[in-house]
Amino acid sequence: MTFTRKQQWLAAAAATVAVVAGGWWYWQHQQAGRDPEGFASGNGRIEATEVDIAAKGAGRVQDILVNEGDPVKVGQVVAHMDNTSMQAVLHQAEAQLLDAQSKKVSALALVSKTRADLVTAEAVLRQREGERGMARTTLGRTQSLLADRAISQQQVDEDRTRVNSTESAVSVARAQIQAVKEGLQVAQAQVRQAQAGIDAAQAGVARIRSELDDTDLKAPRSGRIQYRVVQPGEVVGAGGRVLSMLDLHDVYMTFFLPDEVAGQVGLGNEVRIVLDAAPGFVIPATVSYVAGVAQFTPKAVETRNERQKLMFRVKARVDPALLQKYQNQVKSGMTGVAHVRLDARHDWPQNLQVHLP
């Protein structure tokens, strides 16, 4: 079978077209996998900060108020620990507080009584001092009369005895005042001691109430319950996990970039995330972390090919204000691609413009 010149020419032309078309397709395929100038990308996974809700002390889980997948607000009570024994301890501490307060009331009453006794003793002292002054005056007069022989010696002796008696009465009154003052100091010390007992009892009650409050397990952040670690009725140790939750206000994608690209990435660089499950949407994010140590590092880095294996972990954090609007759509573990703008002078391509649901 022979071919005419025309047929040969047509066959050559067809072969040329096929080669050109194949080359064009290969070039397009290669370009599709490359990043535009000034951009880099890496495969990653959406993650949210995981928070454990744990029991502060050992005990039995009384009940759990939320189910897996339920949204929770910060401070919301999500579970109760059994606190029967702690309630009994609280009642005992409150009784001790009442006893300390009663002792203080008694001590204050004793202080008041002692102060009244002090007032009485001081009045008695003034009276005794008045009697002593009168006795001394009377003795002076009788001694003058005795010099004029207008009065007997016996009268003088009686007046002198009266003076001595009033001197003794004044000394006794002063001793009584001193004793009352010492008693007042003792009573005031009892008040301070009673107050110290009250302070100690109040601190004990506050501590137990704080521990009781800790038996109500509360969500430390707003988010979504991921799963139950234990079930009601189970016993956990101190610090034992009861629930695990996700903080939907702290969502990020972790991905890896080669060293020659990671060196150009800084904190705050803009990122666009495209999820495999929703390729039609583009989510804005910001670089919040670049690892200081390479991952997948070979044992010996000697050649250029080996150096190209060095990869750095990067985190791109999604704006919490944006997450607030799409909390129900946020799902940890979703895979996708993170595109990083290395140079702010380059505009985002059309296919990476922000596009949200």
C-alpha positions as CSV (number, residue, x, y, z in Angstrom):
1,M,0.0,0.0,0.0
2,T,1.4,3.4,-1.0
3,F,0.7,6.9,0.2
4,T,0.4,9.9,-2.1
5,R,2.3,13.1,-1.3
6,K,-0.9,14.7,-0.2
7,Q,-1.7,12.0,2.3
8,Q,1.9,12.1,3.7
9,W,1.5,15.8,4.2
10,L,-1.8,15.4,6.0
11,A,-0.4,12.7,8.2
12,A,2.6,14.9,9.1
13,A,0.3,17.9,9.8
14,A,-1.9,15.7,12.0
15,A,1.1,14.5,14.0
16,T,2.3,18.0,14.5
17,V,-1.1,19.1,15.7
18,A,-1.2,16.2,18.1
19,V,2.2,17.0,19.5
20,V,1.4,20.7,20.0
21,A,-2.0,19.8,21.6
22,G,-0.3,17.4,23.9
23,G,2.4,19.9,24.9
24,W,-0.3,22.5,25.5
25,W,-2.2,20.2,27.7
26,Y,0.9,19.2,29.6
27,W,1.8,22.8,30.2
28,Q,-1.6,23.7,31.4
29,H,-1.6,20.7,33.7
30,Q,1.7,21.7,35.1
31,Q,0.7,25.3,35.6
32,A,-2.6,24.2,37.3
33,G,-0.5,22.7,40.1
34,R,1.7,25.7,40.5
35,D,1.1,28.8,42.7
36,P,1.0,32.2,41.0
37,E,4.0,34.4,41.6
38,G,4.0,35.9,45.1
39,F,1.9,33.1,46.5
40,A,2.4,29.7,48.2
41,S,0.1,26.9,49.3
42,G,0.0,23.8,51.4
43,N,-2.4,21.1,52.3
44,G,-3.9,21.3,55.8
45,R,-6.6,20.5,58.2
46,I,-9.1,22.7,60.0
47,E,-8.7,22.5,63.8
48,A,-10.3,24.1,66.8
49,T,-8.8,24.5,70.2
50,E,-9.9,21.5,72.3
51,V,-10.7,22.2,76.0
52,D,-11.2,19.6,78.7
53,I,-13.9,20.1,81.3
54,A,-12.6,18.2,84.3
55,A,-13.5,17.6,88.0
56,K,-11.3,19.6,90.4
57,G,-11.5,16.9,93.1
58,A,-12.2,13.2,93.1
59,G,-15.8,12.1,93.2
60,R,-18.8,10.6,91.5
61,V,-20.4,12.2,88.5
62,Q,-24.0,12.9,89.5
63,D,-25.4,14.0,86.1
64,I,-24.3,15.5,82.8
65,L,-26.6,18.2,81.4
66,V,-25.3,18.3,77.7
67,N,-24.9,15.9,74.9
68,E,-22.3,15.6,72.2
69,G,-22.7,18.4,69.6
70,D,-24.5,20.8,71.9
71,P,-23.4,24.4,71.9
72,V,-22.5,25.9,75.3
73,K,-21.9,29.4,76.6
74,V,-19.0,30.4,78.9
75,G,-20.0,29.8,82.5
76,Q,-22.8,27.4,81.6
77,V,-23.2,24.5,84.0
78,V,-22.7,21.3,82.0
79,A,-22.4,18.6,84.7
80,H,-22.8,18.1,88.5
81,M,-20.5,16.1,90.8
82,D,-22.0,14.4,93.9
83,N,-21.5,16.8,96.8
84,T,-23.5,15.1,99.6
85,S,-20.5,14.7,102.0
86,M,-19.3,18.2,101.3
87,Q,-22.8,19.6,102.2
88,A,-22.4,17.9,105.6
89,V,-18.9,19.5,106.0
90,L,-20.4,22.9,105.1
91,H,-23.1,22.5,107.8
92,Q,-20.5,21.7,110.4
93,A,-18.4,24.7,109.4
94,E,-21.4,27.0,109.5
95,A,-22.2,25.7,113.1
96,Q,-18.6,26.5,114.1
97,L,-19.1,30.0,112.7
98,L,-22.2,30.5,114.8
99,D,-20.4,29.2,117.9
100,A,-17.5,31.7,117.2
101,Q,-20.0,34.5,116.8
102,S,-21.8,33.6,120.0
103,K,-18.4,33.7,121.9
104,K,-17.8,37.1,120.6
105,V,-21.2,38.3,121.8
106,S,-20.4,36.9,125.2
107,A,-17.0,38.6,125.2
108,L,-18.4,41.9,124.1
109,A,-21.0,41.7,127.0
110,L,-18.2,41.0,129.4
111,V,-16.3,44.0,128.1
112,S,-19.4,46.2,128.6
113,K,-19.9,44.9,132.2
114,T,-16.2,45.4,133.0
115,R,-16.3,49.0,131.7
116,A,-19.4,49.6,134.0
117,D,-17.5,48.1,136.9
118,L,-14.6,50.4,136.1
119,V,-16.9,53.4,136.2
120,T,-18.3,52.3,139.5
121,A,-14.8,51.7,141.0
122,E,-13.6,55.1,139.9
123,A,-16.7,56.7,141.6
124,V,-15.9,54.7,144.8
125,L,-12.3,56.0,144.6
126,R,-13.5,59.6,144.3
127,Q,-15.8,59.0,147.3
128,R,-13.0,57.5,149.4
129,E,-10.7,60.3,148.5
130,G,-13.4,62.8,149.6
131,E,-13.8,61.0,152.9
132,R,-10.0,61.0,153.4
133,G,-9.9,64.7,152.7
134,M,-12.7,65.4,155.3
135,A,-10.9,63.1,157.8
136,R,-7.6,65.0,157.3
137,T,-9.4,68.4,157.8
138,T,-11.1,67.2,160.9
139,L,-7.8,65.9,162.4
140,G,-6.2,69.2,161.7
141,R,-8.9,71.0,163.6
142,T,-8.9,68.7,166.6
143,Q,-5.1,69.0,166.8
144,S,-5.4,72.8,167.0
145,L,-8.1,72.5,169.7
146,L,-5.9,70.0,171.6
147,A,-3.1,72.6,171.7
148,D,-5.5,75.0,173.3
149,R,-6.7,72.3,175.6
150,A,-10.2,72.7,174.3
151,I,-10.5,69.0,173.4
152,S,-9.3,65.7,174.8
153,Q,-6.5,63.6,173.4
154,Q,-9.0,60.7,172.8
155,Q,-10.8,62.8,170.2
156,V,-7.6,63.5,168.4
157,D,-6.7,59.8,168.4
158,E,-10.1,58.9,167.0
159,D,-9.8,61.5,164.2
160,R,-6.3,60.2,163.4
161,T,-7.7,56.6,163.3
162,R,-10.4,57.9,160.9
163,V,-7.7,59.4,158.6
164,N,-5.8,56.1,158.6
165,S,-9.0,54.2,157.8
166,T,-9.8,56.5,154.9
167,E,-6.2,56.2,153.6
168,S,-6.7,52.4,153.5
169,A,-10.1,52.8,151.8
170,V,-8.5,54.9,149.0
171,S,-5.8,52.3,148.5
172,V,-8.4,49.5,148.3
173,A,-10.4,51.6,145.8
174,R,-7.3,52.1,143.7
175,A,-6.5,48.4,143.8
176,Q,-10.0,47.6,142.7
177,I,-9.7,50.0,139.8
178,Q,-6.5,48.3,138.7
179,A,-8.1,44.9,139.0
180,V,-11.0,46.0,136.9
181,K,-8.7,47.5,134.2
182,E,-6.8,44.2,134.1
183,G,-10.1,42.4,133.8
184,L,-11.1,44.8,130.9
185,Q,-7.9,43.9,129.1
186,V,-8.7,40.2,129.5
187,A,-12.2,40.8,128.2
188,Q,-10.9,42.7,125.2
189,A,-8.4,40.0,124.5
190,Q,-11.3,37.5,124.5
191,V,-13.1,39.7,122.0
192,R,-10.1,39.6,119.7
193,Q,-9.8,35.9,120.1
194,A,-13.5,35.4,119.4
195,Q,-13.1,37.6,116.2
196,A,-10.1,35.5,115.1
197,G,-12.3,32.4,115.6
198,I,-15.0,34.1,113.5
199,D,-12.5,34.9,110.7
200,A,-11.2,31.4,110.7
201,A,-14.7,29.9,110.6
202,Q,-15.7,32.3,107.8
203,A,-12.6,31.3,105.8
204,G,-13.5,27.7,106.3
205,V,-17.1,28.2,105.2
206,A,-15.9,30.2,102.1
207,R,-13.4,27.5,101.2
208,I,-16.0,24.7,101.5
209,R,-18.5,26.8,99.5
210,S,-15.9,27.3,96.8
211,E,-15.3,23.6,96.7
212,L,-19.0,23.1,96.5
213,D,-19.2,25.5,93.6
214,D,-16.5,23.5,91.9
215,T,-18.8,20.5,91.9
216,D,-20.9,22.3,89.3
217,L,-18.7,21.9,86.2
218,K,-19.0,24.9,84.0
219,A,-17.9,25.6,80.4
220,P,-14.7,27.6,80.6
221,R,-15.4,29.0,77.1
222,S,-18.2,29.2,74.6
223,G,-18.1,26.4,72.1
224,R,-19.5,23.0,71.2
225,I,-19.4,19.8,73.2
226,Q,-17.2,17.3,71.3
227,Y,-17.8,14.1,73.3
228,R,-18.5,12.7,76.8
229,V,-15.5,11.2,78.4
230,V,-17.5,9.5,81.2
231,Q,-21.1,8.9,82.0
232,P,-23.2,9.7,85.1
233,G,-22.5,7.5,88.0
234,E,-18.9,6.9,87.2
235,V,-16.1,7.9,89.6
236,V,-13.3,10.1,88.5
237,G,-10.1,11.2,90.2
238,A,-8.9,14.7,90.9
239,G,-8.5,16.4,87.6
240,G,-10.4,13.6,85.8
241,R,-11.9,14.6,82.5
242,V,-15.7,14.6,82.2
243,L,-16.4,16.4,78.9
244,S,-14.3,17.6,75.9
245,M,-15.4,20.7,74.0
246,L,-14.2,22.8,71.1
247,D,-13.6,26.5,71.3
248,L,-15.3,27.7,68.0
249,H,-13.8,31.1,68.5
250,D,-10.3,29.8,68.0
251,V,-10.2,27.9,64.7
252,Y,-7.2,27.6,62.5
253,M,-5.7,25.5,59.7
254,T,-2.3,23.8,60.2
255,F,-0.3,23.2,57.0
256,F,3.3,22.8,55.9
257,L,5.5,24.8,53.6
258,P,9.0,24.1,52.3
259,D,11.9,26.0,53.8
260,E,12.5,28.3,50.8
261,V,8.9,29.4,51.1
262,A,8.5,29.4,54.9
263,G,11.3,31.9,55.1
264,Q,9.2,34.4,53.3
265,V,6.1,33.9,55.5
266,G,5.6,36.2,58.5
267,L,3.1,36.6,61.2
268,G,0.1,38.5,59.9
269,N,0.4,37.4,56.3
270,E,-3.0,37.0,54.6
271,V,-4.2,33.5,53.8
272,R,-7.1,32.1,51.8
273,I,-8.5,28.7,52.8
274,V,-10.4,26.5,50.4
275,L,-11.9,23.4,51.9
276,D,-12.2,20.1,50.0
277,A,-15.8,19.8,51.2
278,A,-16.8,23.3,49.9
279,P,-14.5,24.2,47.0
280,G,-16.8,27.0,46.0
281,F,-16.1,29.1,49.1
282,V,-12.9,31.0,50.0
283,I,-12.3,31.7,53.7
284,P,-10.0,34.5,54.8
285,A,-7.4,33.9,57.5
286,T,-4.2,35.2,58.9
287,V,-0.8,33.5,59.7
288,S,-0.6,33.3,63.5
289,Y,2.3,30.9,63.9
290,V,5.4,29.7,61.9
291,A,7.4,26.9,63.4
292,G,11.0,27.8,64.4
293,V,12.2,24.3,63.8
294,A,11.8,22.3,60.6
295,Q,9.6,19.2,60.5
296,F,10.6,16.0,58.6
297,T,14.2,16.9,58.9
298,P,16.6,14.3,57.5
299,K,19.3,12.9,59.7
300,A,22.0,14.6,57.5
301,V,21.4,17.6,55.4
302,E,24.2,17.6,52.8
303,T,22.6,18.0,49.4
304,R,20.2,20.4,47.8
305,N,17.6,17.6,47.3
306,E,17.8,16.8,51.0
307,R,17.4,20.5,52.0
308,Q,14.2,20.7,49.9
309,K,12.7,18.1,52.2
310,L,12.7,20.5,55.1
311,M,9.1,21.5,55.9
312,F,7.9,24.1,58.4
313,R,4.6,24.0,60.2
314,V,2.4,27.1,59.8
315,K,-0.9,28.0,61.4
316,A,-3.5,30.3,59.7
317,R,-6.1,31.6,62.2
318,V,-9.6,32.5,61.1
319,D,-11.0,35.8,62.4
320,P,-13.2,35.1,65.6
321,A,-15.7,37.7,64.4
322,L,-16.2,35.8,61.2
323,L,-16.5,32.5,63.1
324,Q,-19.3,34.1,65.3
325,K,-21.5,34.2,62.2
326,Y,-20.8,30.6,61.0
327,Q,-20.6,28.7,64.3
328,N,-23.0,26.0,63.0
329,Q,-20.9,25.4,59.9
330,V,-17.5,25.1,61.7
331,K,-16.3,21.5,61.8
332,S,-12.9,20.5,63.1
333,G,-11.0,18.0,61.0
334,M,-12.0,19.2,57.5
335,T,-9.2,19.1,55.0
336,G,-8.3,21.7,52.4
337,V,-5.6,24.0,51.0
338,A,-4.2,27.1,52.5
339,H,-3.0,29.8,50.1
340,V,-0.5,32.3,51.5
341,R,0.3,35.7,50.0
342,L,4.0,36.2,50.3
343,D,4.1,39.6,48.7
344,A,1.4,42.2,49.5
345,R,2.1,43.9,46.1
346,H,0.4,41.0,44.4
347,D,-3.4,41.0,44.2
348,W,-5.3,37.9,45.0
349,P,-6.3,35.9,41.9
350,Q,-10.0,35.9,41.0
351,N,-10.4,32.3,42.1
352,L,-9.1,33.2,45.6
353,Q,-11.2,36.2,46.2
354,V,-13.2,35.9,49.6
355,H,-16.4,34.1,49.0
356,L,-18.5,33.0,52.0
357,P,-21.8,31.2,52.3
